[in-house]
Amino acid sequence: MPNRLAPLFHRQHGLRQRRIGRSFFISMSLALLLAIGFSGWSILRDYQSSTDQQRRSMTSLSRALEGYTSALLQQSYESIRVATQELSNPQVTAAQPERIYAVLHDAMRYDPVSSQLFAIVDEQVFIVDLEGQPLHSQELQRQLANLAHTTQQEPLHNPLAWPNQDTYLLPLMITLGGDTQKPLRLGALVPTEKFGRLLEHLGLEQEMNGGLLSSSGVVLYRTPEPASHIGHVLPDDSPLRRQLGTNSTSSFVAASSLKNIPSLYALTPSPRFPLYAVIGETTDSFHGPWLHRSQLTLALLAASLLLLGLAAMQLRRMIRQVSQDEEFYRRLFSDVNDGLLLVDNEGVISTANPVAARLFGLVDVEQLYGNKPSQMSPEHQQDGRLSVVAANLMRVAALDGEIQQFEWRFLRQDNQQPFDCEMRVSLFHWHGEALLLCVVHDITERKRYLIEQEFLATHDSLTHLPNRYWLVRHIEERVQQVEDPRFAVLLLDMNRFKEVNDTLGHQHGDRVLTELGERLQDWLGVQNASVARLGGDEMAIVSAYLADQTALHSLCTGIAQVIARPLEVDGIHLELSASIGVAQFPEHGTSASDLLRCADIAMYQAKRERREYALYQRSSDNYTPERLALHTQLGRAIREGGLCLHYQPKIRLSDRQVIGFEALLRWPHPDKGMIPPSEFIPLAESTELIHPLTRWVLDEALGQLRRWQEQGLGTCLAVNISTHNLLNPHFLPELAGLLERHQVAAELLELEVTEGALMEDPELALRSLQAIRELGVSLSIDDFGTGYSSLAYLKRLPVQVLKIDRTFISAMVENASDAVIVQSTLALAHNFAMQVVAEGVEDDATAAALTRLGCDIAQGYHFGRPMPAAEVERWRTERA
C-alpha cells in the first residue's frame, strides 16, 4: 500500500489527458447547468449564516461583559451593604467619625473592586481610600454631597470625574432611613478603568466598540476613547435609548454610533443593576465580507458559463487546472495543521503528513510507515483500557463504516513523553481497497489549560487550599456514600487575626494564612481529614466520624496545637489560636448547608465561651426555621390585630383599694394556642419588630384607658417598654402623638422598663427617661434586684416606682434572706422618695407581711389575675 499511495502524496505524476478531458468536460457541463439556480440560494444562505454568526458573537460578548460587570458591582455592593448594617445598629452620627472610618476601613479590606468607600452621615461626607485611610478631597466630597441630594432609589448613579485627573468613578450608594431628614448613606466608587480591562480581555475586533449604559441612557463607559464619552446622555430620539427598558433579555438595535457610523448593537440588561452591556459593530464590517463572497460567487458563475461556451478551446487549460487541483490536495495533505495518518485494514500506517511526524518527534515521515498507532502508545489509556485492545475495537468499528471520534494518548518517539490527542477515524476507499483516515489533533495544551481552570475553580488562589465550592461538593459526595457515610465537619476561625492584619498589614497576614494552611494540610493528611479555606481567616475541615468525646478532643486539640506552633513574620514571633465548631453527619444535618450552619453556630459558641472547640447543641441553636416562621407570623399578627391585652389590677396595701392596672400582652395563636410573652417578646427585641409592637401596645392601652374614662371608670395604666424603645429617637414623638390622639392625661400612664435593660446604654437611657418624664408620664423600674445597676446610677433616674421581682416576693414568708432583701429594697426606695410595687403576691400571708414592712402597692393572683378588658369592667363592678 505505501508504494501505491506514495506517488499521489509525495511527487507529481502524469495523467492521461484524453480521459481527464472528457470526464472534466461532461462534469463541468452538468455542474454549470445547476450552478445558475443554486448560486442565488447559496448567496442568500451565506448572508443569513454570516449575520446569525455575527449576532451570536455580539450577544456572547455583551452577556460576558454584563456578567463580569455585574459580578464586580455586586462585590462592591455587598461590602457597603454589610457596612450599612454595622453603622445602622445602632444608628451612627457624624459625632462618631472614628466608628465610621473603622467600619469603612474594614469594608475596604474585603472589597477588591472599589477604589474608595464613603459614608454620608448627617450630611457630612467621610471617605476612605484603597488602603482604608481617610481621604480628604474637597472636590470629591462636594460631588458626593451633591450626589446625596438626588432622589434616585437605585444604588447605581452617574459617573463622577476624579478631581484633576482624566479618570472617572462609578458610584454605588445605599440609603438607609430615606424617610428621615438626614438619612444614612453608604457608597463605593468603582473606577471605570476596571470595565476597560474587562473589554480588553473580551478581545473586541478593530471595527467593534463596547461599553455600559445606564437605564436612563447615560454612557457609563465606552471603548475606544472612553474619556470623550463617559457621562454623556444619549439623545431622546436615539434608537439605542428607546430600546432601554423594553426587554429583559439580550436584544439588537440598528443605530448610528457616536461617530455617526451605521452600526448594529447588542444590548444585554443586568438583572441586578440598572445598566446595559453594549457591544456594537459597524454594519460594513460584517456585510463587507459577505458582499465580497457574493461578488466572487457571481464572478465564478460567469466564468463557468464562459468556460461552458469555450469548452473545446479550453480543454488543455482545464487539464492543467486538474493538475493544479491535484497539487492543491497534495499540499492540503502535507500542510494541514493536524496530523494525518492513512492506515490499512490491518492497522498499519501506510502514509502520513509532516505534521504527524513532528507530533511523534520524528524528522522523516517515512519513519512512521509500517508502525501501528497502538505500538506508539502507552500500555494503558487514561480510562484503564489496554491500548492494543482499544485500538483494535475502534479499527473494526471504523471499517464497518462507523465514524470514530475519541481522545487518545500517544508517546513521542524521541523522548517517550506522552501527549494527548483528539482523533477522528473515518473510512474511505482507494483503488478498491478500504483505508482509514486518522486525523490527529494535539490537545495537550488544551487539557493542561482545562486542568488549570478546574484547579482555580475549586481552590483558593492565596493558600491553594480547596475552596468553598470544592468543600460543598465534597460534603455532598460523602453524604451520598452508601457505605459508612458518617463524618464530621469542623469550622475554625482565627482569634484576633484582625490584629495581625492591622499591625503587620494584609500582605503579612496572607503569608500567615498560607503557612497555617500548609501546616494543617500536612497534619490532617495523616488524620484522614481534608481542609478548605472558606474566606478571610475561616477554614473548614471534613474529618472521619468522631465516635466519642475522646476522639473529638484529640482531633480538636491536635488542630489547636498545629495552629499554636510559633510562626515568625517580619521578625515577630506569633502564637495564634482558633475557635472550632463541630457538626456531625447525620446527627446535626443531612446537607452541606445544614452542617456548615451548625458548625458555624458551634464555632461562635466556642468563641463566646473562650473554648478551643464546641460541639453543636440543638438547645443553643436559636436560628431555626420555626423561629423564622414565628417571626413572620408575629409581624402579621401586629399588622392584622392578632394580639390582645390583658389587665392585672394593682392594689394599695394600706386600704386594699384598686389604684390602677398593668397592661400585659397576649398572643392567641390560631394554631399554637396562647403563646407566652417569654417566647415572642425576646424575638421582637432581637429584630425591628419591637418598635411596631410597642406602638400597637401603647395605642391599644391608651384607647382602652380612654374608653374607661368615658364610662366613669378612670384609673392609671402601666405599660412595659423595651430598652430598644428608649434608644429609638422616634419613640418620644410617637408617645406624645398617641397621648394627644387619645386625649389621655400623661400622668395616667406609667411606663415600666427593666433594670437590666437600663444598663445596655445607661447615659442614652437616662436622657430618654428624662424626656419621657418631662411629658408628665410616670416611670417605673421593673424586676428590680435582678439587674446590675449601681446606687449612683439609680439616684439619677427620674423614676417614681420600683417593682420588686416576684422571685423575692414568692418565698419571703419562708425565706428570711428574701425577706431581708425586700425590706432593704423598701427602705432604699422610700429613701429615694419612690413607691414600691411587689409582684407575684399569691396569698394573704405574703400580702400581710408586705403591709407590715410598709410596701405601698401589690399585684398578683391573690388580688386578681390578668383579664380581658370586658372582664375587668365586671370585676371592678363586683368589687365595688
Summary of the structure (lengths in Angstrom):
residues: 880
radius of gyration: 41.4
end to end distance: 125.4
largest distance: 140.6
contacts: 2685
relative contact order: 0.04
helix: 47%
strand: 24%
